Amino acid sequence: MSTATATRVRRRPRLTDRRLLLGALALAAGWTMVGLLVERSGRVLGTATPPFVMGWLPRIDVWVIVAVAALGALVALGPLLLRLPRNTYILTVIVAALTTALAVNAARTGSHAWDAIFDTGPRGSFEAKNEYLPGLPALSYGSRFFLDRFAELVPAAPVNVAGHPPGLLLFAHLTTLTTPARFAALCIGAAAACAPLTYALGRGLGQDERIARTAGLLAAAAPGLLLFGATSADAVYAALGTAAAALLVRPSWGARGAGAVVLAIAAFCSWALLAAGAFAVLVTWQRDGWRSAVWLAVACALPFLVLNAWLAAAYGYDPIGTLHATEAVYRRSLADIRPYWFWALGSPIAWMACAGLPLSGGWLVAARRRDPGAVALAVVIAIASLLAFTKAETERIWLPFVPLACAAAATVIPPRRLRLALLALAVQTLLTQLLFETVW
């Protein structure tokens, strides 16, 4: 083989990756233009700037100085974390994710932004009435009554309570996380935990130490987790889903059994987290064959069924009735005016853009290269989009998918480009925060 031919062979995959990324970017830009033009024509697509839920509203607070410093430190020092001892890395990446999230979320309106989304008072968010804390009065007669009557309570519950099983609200009640500040602390802590959990996911997927650490670092810098994680309950779901996936993809059946238990608890908080089990089954199918995948699916189903059967027998909880009630509420919500033809493609585009452009690009490249985790995530997102499980607001609702994308992207981002990727993520995070009202 001549030198010129060998060079062409080496360049061909890179050029294919480049065409894939350019095609995806063109599709996203074109579909966004379609959404804006349709909305301007008078037809309602159901969000402020389809396919995104955020609206243009520039604003800045003095906290922006701290945000710039935190993001700058993450970009400058982040790659150095890959060389630290493992325990030191885990602790440092948690601190980095926590401080960056707090600083970024205060850059627009100050520190009150940390819990404003849960505050129904005059200084709170207009969205607070739809969040979890207004649903706490349903527990005033006790946990048993709440679980026994939950399916009947769904139609009258706040939107986010009605859209999920009762697990998170029950947990908030039992642990007295019943004020905006306390509930926000849970969400902020969960968002910070996603970084080390993503590292654990990478190790579970068989990645070497450097790639897994890169995945954790990307999670600490991901715009989706920073902007929509620290100030929404979906951060809790992201942490639970990532923890379940990190255990389920390990080769040890002991770890898989523990992951199945975590998955059952997670699904009691959000139906969507069953996708973590589907992700793990798809990874196992590619890696170990269909027999192992079937056994893992059975292992995932058993704790889920046992937990719900026990809750039904002991407390009268009706999971099937709850699911039907939730679906009825969803069909009568904004989803009814959001057309399928637009959101089947608009939902994944919004999630990919807000998760972080370098992350989504890396995930697409990893999927093209047949990385098992990347392919599994692609299948899960395709199913969720085509079956219209969610129309819009995927920037927040699909937050549990962001750590999975980070783990995939880490396999294709070379060490020499890591700082550049972190810089791109930091710039996107700050510009989005300062120029748009993201609601959460």
Beta strands, then each sheet from edge to edge (+ up, - down):
strand 1: 55-56
strand 2: 436-437
sheet 1: 1+ 2-
end
